[in-house]
Amino acid sequence: MLKFLARAALVACALSVAACASGARPENIAASVQPAASFDASHQLHEALAVRNVQGGSDTNPLWMSNISDEQFRAGLEQSLRNAGLLADSPALARYEVVASLQDLRRPMAGLDMTVTMTVRYSLVPIGGGEPIFDEVVSASGTGRMSDAFVGVERLRIANEAAARENISEFLRRLRDRVPAATVAPVS
């Protein structure tokens, strides 16, 4: 009987550890950019951005639900900008600053397939001040499927990461569509 109780306690401990929520992984947040979607050297934003501020995220409580912290989102955003050819080699070389404000992260409490929707406001502000050249709210969703992970908290983390990755991808698409490739020199 004692051996049975010891084994049952060991199994219970293993299950409780396996069910702890974990935060998003920045490498899973970063958007992969196809070569045709990257910003080449002729684009005014090529290697011109630095991430100034990311706010609105939350740390993950291991006993509750997976979240995305400011630091995790910032790391994923910076990697995405680097992948697209937008991140300056150093903040001192940047011509524009990115401000990202996580406004909403709608997550299910439970489910087989979990879909998360993330809303972020992105602004691109010229270094030294001035009006933003881009200021939009982007909303995107991502899903963690039962086939991705058996444990619900893992599916939720996967869904959070997918929503963040899709959100950043949509931000990059909008940037490409709305910011002209080259600035026009003023006529003197």
PyMOL commands that set and color helices and strands:
alter all, ss='L'
color gray80, all
select helices_A, chain A and resi 2-18+26-29+35-37+70-83+91-93+152-178
alter helices_A, ss='H'
color red, helices_A
select strands_A, chain A and resi 49-55+96-106+114-126+134-144
alter strands_A, ss='S'
color yellow, strands_A
deselect
rebuild
show_as cartoon
